[in-house]
């Protein structure tokens, strides 16, 4: 009997040692406090996708200038230096039979300015502005997705942490019950089946808490990736898993979504870009008036045999107006305009499709939120009942009114009810976040 008790004690110590080492290793890591607001701020500064979209905005902002649109003239400067040597001293057919040398330097300044090209400059500038707005809209969508991901992963980590706390309470009780039954068996007043039941319960709870710790670690790593920090960084999450029960009105949500959803805003910008493309295509049907002016300066020297070197300078000025007009190109411009107008109709259809898809998605999330709101209330009440029943069961089990099997069933009901309440609370937060994203509320807040 004594050897069996020692064997049990040894196994108990090994299991608890493993669990203690696991939690001790976590406690050794430096844990900074992290609120949800802080997590979002870090993510907005360091998330890789956000950093990439910021570079795209920077590129479009650099290009969005009147110079890029073609308003200003083009100025070119050129310089050319030439040397020539011709030996005609042995050429009987040459008029001058001597060594001929010449040198020249030629400089040019040319200004070319398109005065009118069918309002292409204005249309180009407007398109560049829309392209910059498009990059900002895409960045806003990435920011929105990042914020949503940080919120959900933050609260998912809190969810896993709450489950760990719940399991810790259960495993502590299993440990105490097992030790108590060992003592009773040593005194000869406990049944072996009860001892084995509590031993089995302890091992099950130990396995569950190990797996739950792994789930928590994975949740923290996912949060770190979204925040753009080292994946092994550990945190003390200060935000509580508290659920704010909000009662929405569907029509209000839909109106806000149609006016504020980032996907809708981006699609509107795409429509505006197509309109500018149509304007640019139509501009080719107008004449192009350009002005070209400049000057050429040339200095040269010429030497024949031993005669003195002759020098010369010439300056030429010019100013020209050019008018170009395409009378016929095989209908290429007309077909291009027609294709763009059809594409514009395609984009308008896509806009209507997007609105219909988003409306359907909003209704789905709204109905799901309504159901989850009711489920949260029910699981809270269920947990309160299970907790009360569990407290009564502990008293009855200590008094010998119920056996270990009945007590374990009640304990598992308490654990399941607690897990269900935590999960439905998280599900409610998830639905609130999804509704906020669909209606553009994440960026507003």
C-alpha positions in Angstrom: 0.0 0.0 0.0 2.8 2.4 0.9 4.7 1.7 -2.4 1.5 2.4 -4.3 1.0 5.7 -2.5 4.6 6.7 -3.2 4.1 5.8 -6.9 1.0 8.0 -7.1 2.7 10.8 -5.3 5.7 10.5 -7.8 3.4 10.7 -10.8 1.5 13.7 -9.3 4.8 15.5 -8.7 6.0 14.9 -12.3 2.8 16.2 -13.9 2.7 19.2 -11.7 6.4 19.8 -12.4 5.8 19.9 -16.1 2.9 22.3 -15.8 4.8 24.5 -13.4 7.9 24.6 -15.7 5.6 25.7 -18.6 4.1 28.6 -16.7 7.4 29.5 -15.1 9.0 29.8 -18.5 6.2 32.2 -19.5 6.6 34.2 -16.3 10.3 34.6 -17.0 9.7 36.4 -20.3 9.5 40.2 -20.0 5.8 41.0 -20.3 4.8 44.6 -21.1 1.3 45.8 -20.5 -0.7 46.0 -23.7 -4.1 47.6 -24.1 -6.2 47.2 -27.2 -5.6 50.9 -28.1 -1.9 50.4 -27.7 -2.0 47.3 -29.9 -3.8 49.2 -32.7 -1.4 52.1 -32.5 1.6 49.8 -32.8 0.0 48.0 -35.7 -0.7 51.2 -37.5 3.0 52.2 -37.3 4.6 48.8 -37.9 2.3 46.5 -39.8 4.1 45.5 -43.0 1.0 45.8 -45.3 0.3 49.3 -44.1 4.0 50.3 -44.6 3.8 49.0 -48.2 0.5 50.9 -49.0 2.1 54.1 -47.5 4.9 53.7 -50.1 2.3 53.4 -52.9 0.6 56.6 -51.7 4.0 58.3 -51.7 4.7 57.3 -55.3 1.3 58.6 -56.5 1.7 61.8 -54.5 5.1 62.4 -56.2 3.6 61.9 -59.6 0.5 64.1 -58.9 1.9 67.4 -60.3 1.1 69.8 -63.2 4.4 69.0 -64.7 3.5 65.3 -64.9 0.2 66.3 -66.4 2.0 68.2 -69.2 1.2 71.9 -68.4 4.7 73.2 -68.5 7.2 73.5 -71.5 10.1 71.3 -72.1 13.5 73.0 -72.2 16.6 71.3 -73.6 20.2 72.4 -73.8 22.8 70.9 -76.1 26.5 71.2 -76.7 28.5 69.7 -79.5 32.2 70.0 -80.3 33.7 68.8 -83.6 37.2 68.5 -85.0 38.3 67.6 -88.6 41.7 67.1 -90.2 42.0 66.6 -94.0 45.4 66.2 -95.8 44.9 67.3 -99.5 48.6 68.0 -100.2 48.9 65.0 -102.5 45.5 65.2 -104.1 45.9 66.7 -107.6 42.1 67.0 -108.0 41.7 69.2 -104.9 41.3 72.9 -105.4 43.5 73.5 -102.3 46.4 71.1 -102.1 47.4 71.5 -98.4 46.7 70.3 -94.9 43.2 71.5 -93.8 42.1 71.7 -90.1 38.8 72.8 -88.7 37.3 73.0 -85.1 33.8 74.0 -84.1 31.7 74.3 -81.0 27.9 74.3 -81.3 25.4 75.1 -78.5 21.6 74.9 -78.7 18.7 75.9 -76.5 15.3 74.6 -77.4 11.9 75.2 -75.8 8.9 73.1 -76.8 5.5 74.0 -75.3 2.1 72.4 -76.1 -0.3 75.3 -76.0 -3.5 73.3 -76.6 -4.2 69.6 -76.8 -7.9 69.1 -76.3 -7.9 69.8 -72.5 -5.6 66.8 -72.0 -3.6 68.6 -69.3 -6.6 69.2 -67.1 -7.9 65.6 -67.6 -4.4 64.2 -66.8 -4.1 66.2 -63.6 -7.6 65.1 -62.5 -6.7 61.5 -63.2 -3.4 61.8 -61.2 -5.5 63.2 -58.3 -7.9 60.2 -58.6 -5.0 57.8 -58.7 -3.6 59.3 -55.5 -7.1 59.0 -53.9 -7.2 55.4 -55.1 -4.0 54.6 -53.4 -5.2 56.3 -50.3 -8.5 54.3 -50.5 -6.6 51.0 -50.9 -4.4 52.0 -47.9 -7.6 52.8 -45.9 -8.9 49.3 -46.7 -5.6 47.8 -45.5 -5.7 49.8 -42.3 -9.3 48.7 -41.8 -8.5 45.1 -42.2 -5.5 45.4 -39.9 -7.5 47.1 -37.2 -10.1 44.4 -37.5 -7.5 41.7 -37.3 -5.8 43.2 -34.3 -9.1 43.6 -32.4 -10.2 40.0 -33.1 -6.7 38.5 -32.3 -6.4 40.6 -29.2 -9.7 39.4 -27.8 -9.0 35.8 -29.1 -5.9 35.9 -26.9 -8.0 37.1 -24.0 -10.5 34.4 -24.7 -7.7 31.7 -24.5 -6.4 33.3 -21.3 -9.8 33.2 -19.7 -10.1 29.6 -20.6 -6.7 28.9 -18.9 -7.9 30.6 -15.7 -11.1 28.4 -15.8 -9.1 25.3 -16.3 -6.6 26.2 -13.6 -9.5 26.3 -11.1 -10.7 22.9 -12.3 -7.2 21.3 -12.2 -6.6 22.7 -8.7 -9.8 21.1 -7.5 -8.9 17.8 -9.2 -5.5 17.8 -7.5 -7.0 18.5 -4.1 -9.6 15.8 -4.6 -7.0 13.3 -5.7 -4.8 14.0 -2.7 -7.8 13.9 -0.4 -8.8 10.5 -1.7 -5.2 9.2 -1.3 -5.4 10.2 2.3 -8.8 8.5 2.8 -7.5 5.3 1.2 -4.5 5.3 3.5 -7.0 5.4 6.3 -9.0 2.6 4.7 -12.2 4.6 4.2 -12.0 5.4 0.5 -12.8 3.3 -2.5 -10.2 2.5 -5.1 -12.6 3.4 -7.9 -13.0 7.0 -6.5 -9.2 7.4 -6.3 -8.8 6.2 -9.9 -11.6 8.5 -11.0 -10.0 11.6 -9.5 -6.6 10.5 -10.8 -8.0 10.2 -14.3 -9.7 13.6 -14.0 -6.5 15.2 -13.0 -4.7 13.8 -16.1 -7.5 15.0 -18.4 -7.4 18.5 -16.9 -3.6 18.6 -17.2 -3.8 17.7 -20.9 -6.5 20.3 -21.5 -4.5 23.1 -19.8 -1.4 22.2 -21.9 -3.4 22.4 -25.1 -5.1 25.6 -23.9 -1.7 27.2 -23.3 -0.6 26.3 -26.8 -3.8 28.0 -28.2 -3.0 31.1 -26.2 0.6 31.2 -27.5 -0.6 30.9 -31.1 -3.1 33.7 -30.5 -0.3 36.0 -29.2 1.9 35.1 -32.2 -0.9 36.0 -34.6 -1.4 39.3 -32.8 2.3 40.0 -33.0 2.4 39.4 -36.7 -0.4 41.9 -37.3 1.3 44.4 -35.0 4.6 44.0 -36.9 6.6 43.0 -33.8 8.8 40.0 -32.9 6.7 36.9 -32.9 8.1 35.7 -29.6 7.1 38.9 -27.8 4.9 38.2 -24.8 2.3 40.6 -23.4 0.2 41.2 -20.3 -3.1 42.0 -22.0 -4.8 44.6 -19.8 -8.1 44.8 -21.7 -10.9 42.9 -20.1 -13.1 40.6 -22.1 -16.2 42.6 -21.4 -19.1 42.6 -23.8 -21.0 45.7 -24.6 -24.5 44.8 -25.5 -25.5 47.1 -28.4 -28.9 47.0 -30.1 -28.6 48.1 -33.7 -31.2 49.2 -36.2 -30.7 47.4 -39.5 -31.9 50.3 -41.7 -29.5 52.7 -40.0 -26.6 50.3 -40.5 -27.4 49.8 -44.2 -27.6 53.6 -44.8 -24.3 54.1 -43.1 -22.7 51.2 -45.0 -23.8 52.5 -48.5 -22.3 55.9 -47.7 -19.3 55.0 -45.6 -18.1 51.5 -46.6 -14.5 51.7 -47.9 -15.1 49.2 -50.7 -17.9 51.4 -52.0 -15.7 54.5 -51.8 -12.9 52.8 -53.7 -15.3 51.7 -56.4 -16.6 55.3 -56.8 -13.0 56.4 -57.3 -12.6 53.7 -60.0 -15.6 55.1 -61.8 -14.1 58.6 -61.7 -10.8 57.3 -63.2 -12.7 55.7 -66.1 -14.5 59.1 -66.7 -11.1 60.8 -66.9 -9.9 58.1 -69.3 -12.9 58.8 -71.6 -12.0 62.5 -71.4 -8.4 61.8 -72.4 -9.5 59.6 -75.3 -11.9 62.3 -76.6 -9.1 64.9 -76.4 -7.3 63.2 -79.3 -10.1 64.4 -81.6 -9.1 68.0 -81.0 -6.2 69.8 -82.8 -2.9 70.1 -81.0 -1.2 73.5 -81.1 2.4 73.7 -80.0 5.1 76.4 -79.9 8.8 75.8 -80.4 11.5 78.4 -80.0 15.3 78.4 -79.4 18.7 79.5 -80.5 21.8 77.9 -82.0 25.3 79.4 -81.3 28.3 78.1 -83.3 31.9 79.1 -83.2 34.4 77.6 -85.6 38.1 77.9 -86.7 39.7 76.9 -90.0 43.4 76.6 -90.9 45.1 75.9 -94.2 48.6 74.7 -94.1 50.8 77.5 -92.6 48.4 80.3 -93.2 46.9 82.1 -90.1 43.9 80.4 -88.4 40.5 81.9 -89.4 37.7 82.2 -86.8 33.9 82.5 -87.2 30.8 82.9 -85.1 27.2 82.4 -86.0 24.0 82.7 -84.0 20.6 81.5 -85.3 17.2 82.2 -83.6 13.9 80.5 -84.4 10.3 80.5 -83.2 7.7 78.2 -84.7 4.0 77.4 -84.3 2.7 73.9 -85.2 -0.8 72.8 -85.7 -1.5 69.0 -85.9 -5.0 67.5 -86.5 -5.8 63.9 -87.1 -8.4 63.8 -89.9 -8.7 60.0 -90.1 -7.2 57.1 -88.2 -9.4 54.2 -89.3 -11.8 54.8 -86.5 -9.3 53.9 -83.8 -10.1 56.8 -81.5 -13.8 56.3 -81.8 -13.5 52.6 -81.0 -11.3 53.4 -78.0 -13.9 55.8 -76.7 -16.7 53.3 -77.2 -14.7 50.6 -75.4 -14.1 53.0 -72.4 -17.8 53.9 -72.3 -18.7 50.2 -72.2 -16.1 49.7 -69.4 -17.7 52.5 -67.5 -21.0 50.7 -67.8 -19.3 47.5 -66.6 -18.0 49.4 -63.5 -21.4 50.8 -62.8 -22.8 47.3 -62.9 -20.0 46.1 -60.6 -20.9 49.0 -58.2 -24.5 47.8 -58.0 -23.3 44.2 -57.5 -21.0 45.4 -54.8 -23.8 47.2 -53.0 -26.0 44.1 -53.3 -23.3 41.8 -52.0 -22.5 44.1 -49.1 -26.2 44.5 -48.2 -26.5 40.7 -48.1 -23.4 40.4 -46.0 -24.6 43.1 -43.7 -28.0 41.4 -43.2 -26.2 38.1 -42.6 -23.9 39.6 -39.9 -26.8 41.6 -38.4 -29.0 38.4 -38.0 -26.0 36.5 -36.6 -25.3 39.3 -34.1 -28.9 39.3 -33.0 -28.8 35.5 -32.4 -25.4 35.8 -30.7 -26.8 38.5 -28.4 -29.5 36.1 -27.3 -27.1 33.2 -27.0 -24.8 35.4 -24.8 -27.7 36.0 -22.4 -28.6 32.3 -22.3 -25.0 31.2 -21.7 -24.6 33.7 -18.9 -27.6 32.3 -17.2 -26.5 28.7 -17.9 -23.1 29.4 -16.4 -24.7 30.9 -13.3 -26.8 27.8 -12.8 -23.9 25.5 -13.5 -21.7 27.4 -11.1 -24.3 27.2 -8.3 -24.9 23.5 -9.0 -21.1 23.0 -8.9 -20.8 24.7 -5.5 -23.6 22.5 -4.1 -22.0 19.4 -5.6 -18.7 20.1 -3.9 -20.5 20.2 -0.5 -22.5 17.0 -1.3 -19.3 15.2 -2.5 -17.5 16.1 0.7 -20.4 14.8 2.7 -20.5 11.6 0.7 -24.0 12.2 -0.7 -22.8 11.8 -4.3 -20.0 9.7 -5.7 -17.0 10.8 -7.8 -18.7 10.0 -11.1 -21.7 12.2 -10.5 -19.4 15.0 -9.2 -17.2 14.7 -12.3 -20.2 15.1 -14.6 -21.3 18.2 -12.7 -17.8 19.6 -12.8 -17.6 19.0 -16.6 -21.0 20.8 -17.0 -19.6 23.7 -15.1 -16.5 23.8 -17.3 -18.5 23.5 -20.5 -20.9 26.3 -19.4 -18.0 28.6 -18.5 -16.3 27.9 -21.9 -19.5 28.5 -23.7 -20.1 31.8 -22.0 -16.6 33.0 -22.8 -16.8 31.9 -26.4 -20.3 33.5 -27.0 -18.9 36.7 -25.5 -16.0 36.6 -27.9 -18.4 35.8 -30.8 -20.5 38.9 -29.9 -17.3 41.1 -30.0 -16.5 39.5 -33.4 -19.9 40.4 -34.8 -19.7 43.9 -33.5 -16.3 44.3 -35.1 -17.6 42.9 -38.4 -20.6 45.3 -38.4 -18.3 48.2 -37.6 -16.0 47.3 -40.5 -18.9 47.0 -43.0 -20.3 50.4 -42.0 -16.9 52.1 -42.0 -17.0 52.5 -38.2 -13.5 51.2 -37.5 -11.8 54.1 -39.2 -14.3 56.6 -37.8 -13.6 55.4 -34.3 
